[in-house]
């Protein structure tokens, strides 16, 4: 499909949907990438002195989400806290894993690209840096691991 419009989209208008019943606003999303491992192979009787290269397993990056810290809002910590039950050996739990959708929006607030993370869960929550002589916004970070990334086109 050919590109639509005269200008590329900006990266500043997006929405993150954490499962079907939960939405948290974020200021930054990183790590929406994937790569294929390379398997090198060469037969002993090959006339070429180089390896052939074949596609191997797909690797997905962890996804980093950042947002401002709000008084009384501990949603990121509460989501991470649910993984405690994994640590206890009670992996009964797809209920702790979520489908996360990250949607790049156009000027009409409609999704034009959607990245979908399968079976995502927070492996790390990082609180803000505290600094007495600073007046910056307090930013907290959550790092998600997941088992697959797909990209959906707008219809």
VEXBA-71470 format. One record per atom (N, C-alpha, C): atom name; residue in three letters; x, y, z. Coordinates in Angstrom, 2 decimals, padded with zeros to 5 digits. Atoms other than C-alpha are relative to their C-alpha. Example, Ala and Ser with C-alpha at 12.3 -4.5 7.8 and 13.67 -1.06 7.14 Angstrom:
% residues 2
{"N", "ala", {000.89, -001.19, 000.00}};
{"CA", "ala", {012.30, -004.50, 007.80}};
{"C", "ala", {000.90, 001.20, 000.00}};
{"N", "ser", {-000.82, -001.19, -000.06}};
{"CA", "ser", {013.67, -001.06, 007.14}};
{"C", "ser", {-000.77, 001.09, 000.73}};
***
This chain:
% residues 155
{"N", "unk", {000.84, -001.18, 000.00}};
{"CA", "unk", {000.00, 000.00, 000.00}};
{"C", "unk", {000.89, 001.24, 000.00}};
{"N", "unk", {-000.76, -001.23, 000.09}};
{"CA", "unk", {001.33, 003.43, -000.89}};
{"C", "unk", {-000.29, 000.90, 001.21}};
{"N", "unk", {000.18, -000.95, -001.10}};
{"CA", "unk", {001.79, 006.15, 001.71}};
{"C", "unk", {-001.17, 000.93, -000.28}};
{"N", "unk", {001.14, -000.90, 000.12}};
{"CA", "unk", {-001.19, 008.38, 002.36}};
{"C", "unk", {000.40, 001.36, 000.55}};
{"N", "unk", {-000.29, -001.35, -000.47}};
{"CA", "unk", {-000.79, 012.14, 002.69}};
{"C", "unk", {001.36, 000.49, -000.49}};
{"N", "unk", {-001.22, -000.65, 000.46}};
{"CA", "unk", {002.05, 014.54, 002.02}};
{"C", "unk", {001.09, 000.06, 001.07}};
{"N", "unk", {-000.95, -000.16, -001.09}};
{"CA", "unk", {003.73, 014.56, 005.43}};
{"C", "unk", {000.02, -001.24, 000.88}};
{"N", "unk", {-000.04, 001.12, -000.95}};
{"CA", "unk", {004.95, 011.87, 007.82}};
{"C", "unk", {-000.71, 000.37, 001.29}};
{"N", "unk", {000.70, -000.20, -001.27}};
{"CA", "unk", {003.11, 011.43, 011.10}};
{"C", "unk", {000.96, 000.47, 001.08}};
{"N", "unk", {-000.82, -000.37, -001.15}};
{"CA", "unk", {004.38, 013.01, 014.29}};
{"C", "unk", {-000.04, -001.14, 001.02}};
{"N", "unk", {-000.07, 001.06, -000.99}};
{"CA", "unk", {005.40, 010.76, 017.17}};
{"C", "unk", {-000.55, 000.43, 001.35}};
{"N", "unk", {000.42, -000.56, -001.29}};
{"CA", "unk", {003.75, 012.89, 019.86}};
{"C", "unk", {-001.46, -000.26, 000.35}};
{"N", "unk", {001.44, 000.19, -000.26}};
{"CA", "unk", {000.10, 011.81, 019.58}};
{"C", "unk", {-000.28, -001.51, -000.01}};
{"N", "unk", {000.18, 001.45, -000.11}};
{"CA", "unk", {-000.46, 008.28, 020.88}};
{"C", "unk", {-000.79, -000.34, 001.25}};
{"N", "unk", {000.79, 000.50, -001.14}};
{"CA", "unk", {-002.50, 006.20, 023.30}};
{"C", "unk", {000.50, -001.40, 000.32}};
{"N", "unk", {-000.37, 001.33, -000.46}};
{"CA", "unk", {-001.53, 003.16, 025.38}};
{"C", "unk", {-001.20, -000.61, 000.70}};
{"N", "unk", {001.11, 000.72, -000.62}};
{"CA", "unk", {-004.23, 000.63, 026.26}};
{"C", "unk", {000.55, -001.25, 000.65}};
{"N", "unk", {-000.54, 001.07, -000.83}};
{"CA", "unk", {-003.33, -001.78, 029.03}};
{"C", "unk", {-001.11, -001.01, 000.24}};
{"N", "unk", {001.12, 000.94, -000.10}};
{"CA", "unk", {-005.70, -004.70, 028.47}};
{"C", "unk", {-001.26, 000.68, -000.48}};
{"N", "unk", {001.25, -000.55, 000.49}};
{"CA", "unk", {-009.33, -004.08, 027.73}};
{"C", "unk", {-000.67, 000.94, 000.99}};
{"N", "unk", {000.72, -000.74, -001.03}};
{"CA", "unk", {-010.32, -002.45, 031.00}};
{"C", "unk", {000.84, 001.07, 000.69}};
{"N", "unk", {-000.93, -000.83, -000.75}};
{"CA", "unk", {-007.38, -000.25, 031.92}};
{"C", "unk", {000.78, 000.88, -000.95}};
{"N", "unk", {-000.77, -000.92, 000.83}};
{"CA", "unk", {-005.77, 002.84, 030.40}};
{"C", "unk", {000.83, 000.90, 000.88}};
{"N", "unk", {-000.89, -000.90, -000.71}};
{"CA", "unk", {-002.75, 004.73, 031.70}};
{"C", "unk", {000.60, 000.93, -001.05}};
{"N", "unk", {-000.61, -000.95, 000.92}};
{"CA", "unk", {-001.50, 007.91, 030.02}};
{"C", "unk", {001.51, 000.02, 000.17}};
{"N", "unk", {-001.46, -000.01, -000.04}};
{"CA", "unk", {002.21, 007.99, 029.12}};
{"C", "unk", {000.54, 001.15, -000.83}};
{"N", "unk", {-000.67, -001.07, 000.75}};
{"CA", "unk", {004.62, 010.65, 027.87}};
{"C", "unk", {001.00, -000.55, -001.00}};
{"N", "unk", {-001.02, 000.57, 000.89}};
{"CA", "unk", {007.06, 008.28, 026.16}};
{"C", "unk", {-000.13, -001.51, -000.06}};
{"N", "unk", {-000.03, 001.45, 000.22}};
{"CA", "unk", {007.16, 004.77, 024.70}};
{"C", "unk", {001.25, -000.30, -000.81}};
{"N", "unk", {-001.21, 000.43, 000.72}};
{"CA", "unk", {010.42, 003.08, 023.63}};
{"C", "unk", {000.02, -001.52, -000.09}};
{"N", "unk", {-000.23, 001.44, 000.09}};
{"CA", "unk", {011.34, -000.39, 022.42}};
{"C", "unk", {-000.98, -000.74, -000.88}};
{"N", "unk", {000.93, 000.68, 000.90}};
{"CA", "unk", {008.77, -001.13, 019.73}};
{"C", "unk", {000.77, -000.56, -001.18}};
{"N", "unk", {-000.81, 000.55, 001.07}};
{"CA", "unk", {011.29, -003.13, 017.77}};
{"C", "unk", {000.19, -001.50, 000.17}};
{"N", "unk", {-000.21, 001.44, 000.03}};
{"CA", "unk", {012.08, -006.67, 016.81}};
{"C", "unk", {001.08, -000.29, -001.02}};
{"N", "unk", {-001.03, 000.40, 000.95}};
{"CA", "unk", {014.81, -008.49, 014.98}};
{"C", "unk", {000.03, -001.51, -000.13}};
{"N", "unk", {-000.11, 001.43, 000.25}};
{"CA", "unk", {015.51, -011.89, 013.51}};
{"C", "unk", {001.45, -000.42, 000.19}};
{"N", "unk", {-001.35, 000.53, -000.16}};
{"CA", "unk", {018.53, -013.86, 014.67}};
{"C", "unk", {000.45, -000.63, -001.32}};
{"N", "unk", {-000.56, 000.58, 001.21}};
{"CA", "unk", {020.84, -015.09, 011.93}};
{"C", "unk", {000.64, -001.33, 000.36}};
{"N", "unk", {-000.61, 001.32, -000.16}};
{"CA", "unk", {021.75, -018.78, 011.69}};
{"C", "unk", {000.97, -000.18, -001.17}};
{"N", "unk", {-000.99, 000.21, 001.05}};
{"CA", "unk", {024.97, -019.37, 009.80}};
{"C", "unk", {000.28, -001.49, -000.13}};
{"N", "unk", {-000.16, 001.43, 000.27}};
{"CA", "unk", {025.57, -022.72, 008.14}};
{"C", "unk", {000.91, -000.17, -001.22}};
{"N", "unk", {-000.84, 000.32, 001.15}};
{"CA", "unk", {028.17, -024.21, 005.83}};
{"C", "unk", {000.24, -001.50, -000.03}};
{"N", "unk", {-000.30, 001.42, 000.16}};
{"CA", "unk", {028.45, -027.74, 004.50}};
{"C", "unk", {001.49, -000.17, -000.28}};
{"N", "unk", {-001.42, 000.24, 000.16}};
{"CA", "unk", {031.91, -029.26, 004.48}};
{"C", "unk", {000.44, -000.11, -001.45}};
{"N", "unk", {-000.40, 000.16, 001.40}};
{"CA", "unk", {031.89, -029.95, 000.73}};
{"C", "unk", {-000.42, 001.19, -000.86}};
{"N", "unk", {000.42, -001.19, 000.75}};
{"CA", "unk", {030.68, -026.47, -000.24}};
{"C", "unk", {001.18, 000.59, -000.77}};
{"N", "unk", {-001.05, -000.60, 000.81}};
{"CA", "unk", {032.68, -024.83, -003.03}};
{"C", "unk", {000.24, 001.45, 000.41}};
{"N", "unk", {-000.17, -001.37, -000.51}};
{"CA", "unk", {032.15, -021.43, -001.38}};
{"C", "unk", {000.63, -000.08, 001.39}};
{"N", "unk", {-000.65, -000.03, -001.31}};
{"CA", "unk", {034.27, -020.51, 001.62}};
{"C", "unk", {-000.69, 000.98, 000.95}};
{"N", "unk", {000.76, -000.84, -000.93}};
{"CA", "unk", {031.54, -018.57, 003.34}};
{"C", "unk", {-001.26, -000.77, 000.43}};
{"N", "unk", {001.22, 000.62, -000.53}};
{"CA", "unk", {028.49, -019.51, 005.36}};
{"C", "unk", {-001.22, 000.54, -000.73}};
{"N", "unk", {001.30, -000.51, 000.42}};
{"CA", "unk", {024.95, -019.31, 004.13}};
{"C", "unk", {-000.68, 000.55, 001.24}};
{"N", "unk", {000.69, -000.63, -001.14}};
{"CA", "unk", {022.71, -017.19, 006.33}};
{"C", "unk", {-001.49, -000.21, -000.16}};
{"N", "unk", {001.42, 000.31, 000.00}};
{"CA", "unk", {019.19, -018.19, 007.27}};
{"C", "unk", {-000.67, 000.72, 001.17}};
{"N", "unk", {000.69, -000.63, -001.13}};
{"CA", "unk", {016.55, -016.53, 009.44}};
{"C", "unk", {-000.22, -000.99, 001.13}};
{"N", "unk", {000.20, 000.82, -001.20}};
{"CA", "unk", {016.32, -017.84, 012.99}};
{"C", "unk", {-001.17, 000.52, 000.81}};
{"N", "unk", {001.08, -000.44, -000.89}};
{"CA", "unk", {014.23, -016.90, 016.00}};
{"C", "unk", {-000.14, 001.52, -000.01}};
{"N", "unk", {000.26, -001.43, -000.12}};
{"CA", "unk", {012.63, -013.50, 016.39}};
{"C", "unk", {000.20, 000.41, 001.45}};
{"N", "unk", {-000.22, -000.55, -001.34}};
{"CA", "unk", {013.73, -011.40, 019.37}};
{"C", "unk", {-000.75, 001.32, 000.10}};
{"N", "unk", {000.76, -001.23, -000.24}};
{"CA", "unk", {011.60, -008.63, 020.87}};
{"C", "unk", {000.65, 000.78, 001.12}};
{"N", "unk", {-000.55, -000.85, -001.04}};
{"CA", "unk", {012.89, -005.70, 022.88}};
{"C", "unk", {-001.01, 000.20, 001.12}};
{"N", "unk", {000.87, -000.45, -001.08}};
{"CA", "unk", {011.52, -004.78, 026.27}};
{"C", "unk", {-000.55, 001.37, -000.38}};
{"N", "unk", {000.64, -001.29, 000.32}};
{"CA", "unk", {009.14, -001.82, 026.02}};
{"C", "unk", {000.02, 000.85, 001.26}};
{"N", "unk", {-000.11, -000.94, -001.11}};
{"CA", "unk", {009.78, 001.18, 028.25}};
{"C", "unk", {-001.08, 001.06, -000.13}};
{"N", "unk", {001.07, -001.00, -000.05}};
{"CA", "unk", {006.87, 003.43, 029.23}};
{"C", "unk", {000.33, 001.01, 001.09}};
{"N", "unk", {-000.26, -001.06, -000.98}};
{"CA", "unk", {007.33, 006.79, 030.99}};
{"C", "unk", {-001.21, 000.89, 000.12}};
{"N", "unk", {001.10, -000.93, -000.23}};
{"CA", "unk", {004.83, 009.13, 032.56}};
{"C", "unk", {000.28, 000.86, 001.22}};
{"N", "unk", {-000.13, -000.87, -001.17}};
{"CA", "unk", {004.48, 011.93, 035.07}};
{"C", "unk", {-000.57, -000.69, 001.24}};
{"N", "unk", {000.46, 000.54, -001.28}};
{"CA", "unk", {004.00, 011.07, 038.74}};
{"C", "unk", {-001.12, 000.89, 000.54}};
{"N", "unk", {001.15, -000.74, -000.53}};
{"CA", "unk", {000.62, 012.08, 040.20}};
{"C", "unk", {-000.26, -000.42, 001.44}};
{"N", "unk", {000.31, 000.27, -001.40}};
{"CA", "unk", {-000.39, 012.32, 043.84}};
{"C", "unk", {-001.10, -001.05, 000.09}};
{"N", "unk", {001.00, 001.04, -000.23}};
{"CA", "unk", {-002.25, 009.20, 044.96}};
{"C", "unk", {-000.13, -001.03, -001.10}};
{"N", "unk", {000.10, 000.93, 001.13}};
{"CA", "unk", {-001.67, 007.32, 041.68}};
{"C", "unk", {001.14, -001.01, 000.08}};
{"N", "unk", {-001.00, 001.06, -000.13}};
{"CA", "unk", {000.12, 004.02, 042.24}};
{"C", "unk", {-000.28, -001.15, -000.97}};
{"N", "unk", {000.40, 001.05, 000.95}};
{"CA", "unk", {-001.22, 002.13, 039.19}};
{"C", "unk", {001.17, -000.82, -000.50}};
{"N", "unk", {-001.15, 000.75, 000.53}};
{"CA", "unk", {002.21, 001.21, 037.82}};
{"C", "unk", {000.55, -000.95, 001.06}};
{"N", "unk", {-000.49, 000.86, -001.08}};
{"CA", "unk", {003.36, -000.13, 041.19}};
{"C", "unk", {-000.96, -001.17, 000.23}};
{"N", "unk", {000.98, 001.06, -000.22}};
{"CA", "unk", {000.11, -002.10, 041.62}};
{"C", "unk", {000.07, -001.06, -001.10}};
{"N", "unk", {-000.13, 000.97, 001.09}};
{"CA", "unk", {000.54, -003.72, 038.18}};
{"C", "unk", {001.25, -000.85, 000.18}};
{"N", "unk", {-001.24, 000.75, -000.26}};
{"CA", "unk", {004.14, -004.68, 039.01}};
{"C", "unk", {-000.20, -000.95, 001.18}};
{"N", "unk", {000.21, 000.80, -001.22}};
{"CA", "unk", {003.04, -005.97, 042.44}};
{"C", "unk", {-000.71, -001.32, -000.30}};
{"N", "unk", {000.69, 001.23, 000.37}};
{"CA", "unk", {000.81, -008.56, 040.75}};
{"C", "unk", {000.97, -001.10, -000.42}};
{"N", "unk", {-000.98, 001.00, 000.42}};
{"CA", "unk", {003.95, -010.28, 039.43}};
{"C", "unk", {000.58, -000.73, 001.21}};
{"N", "unk", {-000.46, 000.69, -001.21}};
{"CA", "unk", {004.75, -011.22, 043.04}};
{"C", "unk", {-000.52, -001.43, 000.04}};
{"N", "unk", {000.58, 001.34, -000.01}};
{"CA", "unk", {002.46, -014.19, 042.60}};
{"C", "unk", {000.74, -000.95, -000.93}};
{"N", "unk", {-000.87, 000.83, 000.83}};
{"CA", "unk", {004.72, -015.42, 039.79}};
{"C", "unk", {001.16, -000.51, 000.83}};
{"N", "unk", {-001.18, 000.33, -000.79}};
{"CA", "unk", {007.62, -015.39, 042.24}};
{"C", "unk", {-000.30, -001.10, 001.02}};
{"N", "unk", {000.39, 001.01, -000.97}};
{"CA", "unk", {005.71, -017.60, 044.64}};
{"C", "unk", {-000.21, -001.37, -000.64}};
{"N", "unk", {000.19, 001.26, 000.69}};
{"CA", "unk", {005.51, -020.34, 042.01}};
{"C", "unk", {-001.43, -000.27, -000.41}};
{"N", "unk", {001.42, 000.15, 000.35}};
{"CA", "unk", {001.81, -019.76, 041.35}};
{"C", "unk", {-000.25, 000.51, -001.41}};
{"N", "unk", {000.18, -000.46, 001.38}};
{"CA", "unk", {002.07, -019.32, 037.59}};
{"C", "unk", {-001.28, -000.59, -000.56}};
{"N", "unk", {001.29, 000.42, 000.51}};
{"CA", "unk", {-001.59, -020.09, 037.19}};
{"C", "unk", {-000.52, 001.06, -000.93}};
{"N", "unk", {000.38, -001.29, 000.25}};
{"CA", "unk", {-001.68, -016.79, 035.73}};
{"C", "unk", {000.06, 000.74, -001.25}};
{"N", "unk", {000.09, -000.94, 001.10}};
{"CA", "unk", {-002.43, -015.44, 032.37}};
{"C", "unk", {-000.71, 001.27, 000.46}};
{"N", "unk", {000.68, -001.20, -000.49}};
{"CA", "unk", {-004.50, -013.01, 034.46}};
{"C", "unk", {000.97, 001.10, 000.39}};
{"N", "unk", {-000.99, -001.01, -000.31}};
{"CA", "unk", {-001.26, -011.22, 035.34}};
{"C", "unk", {000.67, 000.52, -001.26}};
{"N", "unk", {-000.54, -000.43, 001.28}};
{"CA", "unk", {-000.25, -010.95, 031.70}};
{"C", "unk", {-001.10, 000.70, -000.77}};
{"N", "unk", {000.99, -000.81, 000.70}};
{"CA", "unk", {-001.96, -008.46, 029.47}};
{"C", "unk", {000.35, 000.16, -001.46}};
{"N", "unk", {-000.22, -000.50, 001.35}};
{"CA", "unk", {-002.39, -007.50, 025.87}};
{"C", "unk", {000.08, 001.51, 000.12}};
{"N", "unk", {-000.20, -001.45, -000.05}};
{"CA", "unk", {-001.02, -003.98, 025.55}};
{"C", "unk", {000.01, 000.52, -001.43}};
{"N", "unk", {000.06, -000.61, 001.33}};
{"CA", "unk", {-001.87, -001.83, 022.52}};
{"C", "unk", {000.53, 001.42, 000.09}};
{"N", "unk", {-000.53, -001.35, 000.11}};
{"CA", "unk", {000.10, 001.27, 021.60}};
{"C", "unk", {-000.44, 000.52, -001.35}};
{"N", "unk", {000.62, -000.49, 001.23}};
{"CA", "unk", {-001.72, 003.37, 019.02}};
{"C", "unk", {000.55, 001.39, -000.34}};
{"N", "unk", {-000.40, -001.30, 000.53}};
{"CA", "unk", {-000.20, 006.16, 016.96}};
{"C", "unk", {-001.24, 000.62, -000.63}};
{"N", "unk", {001.24, -000.65, 000.41}};
{"CA", "unk", {-003.00, 008.67, 016.32}};
{"C", "unk", {000.26, 001.09, -001.03}};
{"N", "unk", {-000.09, -001.10, 000.96}};
{"CA", "unk", {-003.61, 011.06, 013.45}};
{"C", "unk", {-000.61, 001.26, 000.62}};
{"N", "unk", {000.53, -001.28, -000.49}};
{"CA", "unk", {-004.86, 014.65, 013.76}};
{"C", "unk", {-001.45, -000.10, 000.44}};
{"N", "unk", {001.40, 000.20, -000.39}};
{"CA", "unk", {-008.43, 013.36, 014.09}};
{"C", "unk", {-000.13, -000.95, 001.19}};
{"N", "unk", {-000.05, 000.88, -001.17}};
{"CA", "unk", {-007.40, 011.21, 017.10}};
{"C", "unk", {-000.38, -001.44, -000.33}};
{"N", "unk", {000.29, 001.37, 000.42}};
{"CA", "unk", {-007.90, 008.01, 015.09}};
{"C", "unk", {001.31, -000.78, -000.12}};
{"N", "unk", {-001.23, 000.78, 000.12}};
{"CA", "unk", {-005.35, 005.18, 015.25}};
{"C", "unk", {000.34, -000.28, -001.46}};
{"N", "unk", {-000.46, 000.31, 001.34}};
{"CA", "unk", {-003.26, 004.80, 012.10}};
{"C", "unk", {000.98, -001.17, 000.00}};
{"N", "unk", {-000.86, 001.17, -000.20}};
{"CA", "unk", {-000.74, 002.26, 013.41}};
{"C", "unk", {-000.22, -000.48, 001.43}};
{"N", "unk", {000.15, 000.57, -001.34}};
{"CA", "unk", {-001.25, -000.10, 016.35}};
{"C", "unk", {001.04, -001.09, 000.19}};
{"N", "unk", {-000.93, 001.04, -000.39}};
{"CA", "unk", {001.51, -002.09, 017.99}};
{"C", "unk", {-000.65, -000.79, 001.13}};
{"N", "unk", {000.66, 000.84, -001.00}};
{"CA", "unk", {000.19, -005.04, 020.02}};
{"C", "unk", {001.06, -000.89, 000.65}};
{"N", "unk", {-000.91, 000.84, -000.78}};
{"CA", "unk", {002.26, -006.66, 022.77}};
{"C", "unk", {-000.81, -001.16, 000.57}};
{"N", "unk", {000.70, 001.18, -000.49}};
{"CA", "unk", {001.23, -010.22, 023.62}};
{"C", "unk", {000.58, -000.44, 001.35}};
{"N", "unk", {-000.38, 000.52, -001.32}};
{"CA", "unk", {001.31, -011.51, 027.22}};
{"C", "unk", {001.03, 000.89, 000.69}};
{"N", "unk", {-000.92, -000.95, -000.61}};
{"CA", "unk", {003.00, -008.38, 028.56}};
{"C", "unk", {-000.19, 000.06, 001.51}};
{"N", "unk", {000.04, -000.23, -001.45}};
{"CA", "unk", {003.88, -007.88, 032.21}};
{"C", "unk", {001.18, 000.87, 000.40}};
{"N", "unk", {-001.07, -000.93, -000.39}};
{"CA", "unk", {005.96, -005.28, 034.06}};
{"C", "unk", {001.10, -000.72, 000.78}};
{"N", "unk", {-001.13, 000.60, -000.70}};
{"CA", "unk", {009.41, -006.49, 035.04}};
{"C", "unk", {000.69, 001.00, 000.90}};
{"N", "unk", {-000.67, -001.01, -000.79}};
{"CA", "unk", {010.52, -003.19, 036.49}};
{"C", "unk", {-000.84, 001.26, 000.04}};
{"N", "unk", {000.59, -001.32, -000.16}};
{"CA", "unk", {009.02, 000.00, 037.86}};
{"C", "unk", {001.06, 000.86, 000.68}};
{"N", "unk", {-001.06, -000.88, -000.50}};
{"CA", "unk", {011.40, 002.88, 038.44}};
{"C", "unk", {-000.63, 001.33, 000.40}};
{"N", "unk", {000.53, -001.27, -000.47}};
{"CA", "unk", {010.43, 005.86, 040.56}};
{"C", "unk", {000.87, 001.14, -000.50}};
{"N", "unk", {-000.68, -001.19, 000.48}};
{"CA", "unk", {011.53, 009.40, 039.77}};
{"C", "unk", {001.31, 000.25, 000.75}};
{"N", "unk", {-001.20, -000.48, -000.66}};
{"CA", "unk", {014.89, 010.92, 040.60}};
{"C", "unk", {-000.41, 001.17, 000.88}};
{"N", "unk", {000.29, -001.10, -000.91}};
{"CA", "unk", {014.62, 013.19, 043.64}};
{"C", "unk", {001.24, 000.87, 000.10}};
{"N", "unk", {-001.14, -000.91, 000.01}};
{"CA", "unk", {016.84, 016.27, 043.50}};
{"C", "unk", {-000.46, 001.34, 000.56}};
{"N", "unk", {000.46, -001.17, -000.73}};
{"CA", "unk", {016.52, 019.21, 045.88}};
{"C", "unk", {000.07, 001.30, -000.81}};
{"N", "unk", {-000.14, -001.26, 000.73}};
{"CA", "unk", {017.68, 021.90, 043.44}};
{"C", "unk", {-000.57, -000.07, -001.42}};
{"N", "unk", {000.60, 000.16, 001.31}};
{"CA", "unk", {015.53, 020.81, 040.49}};
{"C", "unk", {-001.48, 000.35, 000.05}};
{"N", "unk", {001.44, -000.30, 000.12}};
{"CA", "unk", {012.09, 021.92, 039.30}};
{"C", "unk", {-000.59, -000.77, -001.17}};
{"N", "unk", {000.49, 000.80, 001.12}};
{"CA", "unk", {011.55, 019.17, 036.71}};
{"C", "unk", {-001.21, -000.83, 000.43}};
{"N", "unk", {001.14, 000.89, -000.25}};
{"CA", "unk", {008.44, 017.02, 036.41}};
{"C", "unk", {000.54, -001.34, 000.50}};
{"N", "unk", {-000.36, 001.33, -000.52}};
{"CA", "unk", {008.68, 013.80, 038.43}};
{"C", "unk", {-000.50, -001.04, -000.99}};
{"N", "unk", {000.32, 000.99, 001.01}};
{"CA", "unk", {008.78, 010.96, 035.87}};
{"C", "unk", {000.24, -001.40, 000.57}};
{"N", "unk", {-000.18, 001.40, -000.38}};
{"CA", "unk", {008.22, 007.28, 036.64}};
{"C", "unk", {000.02, -000.86, -001.25}};
{"N", "unk", {-000.25, 000.87, 001.15}};
{"CA", "unk", {009.14, 004.41, 034.34}};
{"C", "unk", {-000.46, -001.41, 000.30}};
{"N", "unk", {000.35, 001.41, -000.10}};
{"CA", "unk", {007.75, 000.94, 033.75}};
{"C", "unk", {000.57, -000.71, -001.22}};
{"N", "unk", {-000.55, 000.79, 001.09}};
{"CA", "unk", {009.54, -001.70, 031.68}};
{"C", "unk", {-000.81, -001.28, -000.12}};
{"N", "unk", {000.81, 001.18, 000.27}};
{"CA", "unk", {007.40, -004.39, 030.08}};
{"C", "unk", {000.80, -001.02, -000.79}};
{"N", "unk", {-000.46, 001.10, 000.83}};
{"CA", "unk", {008.49, -007.77, 028.81}};
{"C", "unk", {-001.25, -000.59, -000.64}};
{"N", "unk", {001.15, 000.55, 000.70}};
{"CA", "unk", {006.28, -009.58, 026.35}};
{"C", "unk", {000.44, -001.17, -000.86}};
{"N", "unk", {-000.28, 001.21, 000.77}};
{"CA", "unk", {006.04, -012.65, 024.15}};
{"C", "unk", {-000.29, 000.15, -001.49}};
{"N", "unk", {000.24, -000.20, 001.43}};
{"CA", "unk", {005.35, -011.09, 020.78}};
{"C", "unk", {-000.46, 001.41, -000.27}};
{"N", "unk", {000.38, -001.34, 000.43}};
{"CA", "unk", {004.88, -007.82, 018.92}};
{"C", "unk", {-000.54, -000.10, -001.42}};
{"N", "unk", {000.55, -000.05, 001.35}};
{"CA", "unk", {002.59, -007.35, 015.96}};
{"C", "unk", {-000.42, 001.43, -000.30}};
{"N", "unk", {000.39, -001.34, 000.43}};
{"CA", "unk", {001.71, -004.27, 013.95}};
{"C", "unk", {-001.27, -000.14, -000.84}};
{"N", "unk", {001.27, 000.01, 000.71}};
{"CA", "unk", {-001.84, -003.64, 012.78}};
{"C", "unk", {-000.16, 001.29, -000.78}};
{"N", "unk", {000.28, -001.19, 000.80}};
{"CA", "unk", {-002.75, -001.26, 009.99}};
{"C", "unk", {-001.40, 000.50, 000.30}};
{"N", "unk", {001.35, -000.58, -000.15}};
{"CA", "unk", {-005.68, 001.10, 010.27}};
{"C", "unk", {-000.86, -000.48, -001.17}};
{"N", "unk", {000.91, 000.48, 001.04}};
{"CA", "unk", {-008.73, 000.00, 008.31}};
{"C", "unk", {-000.74, 001.13, -000.64}};
***
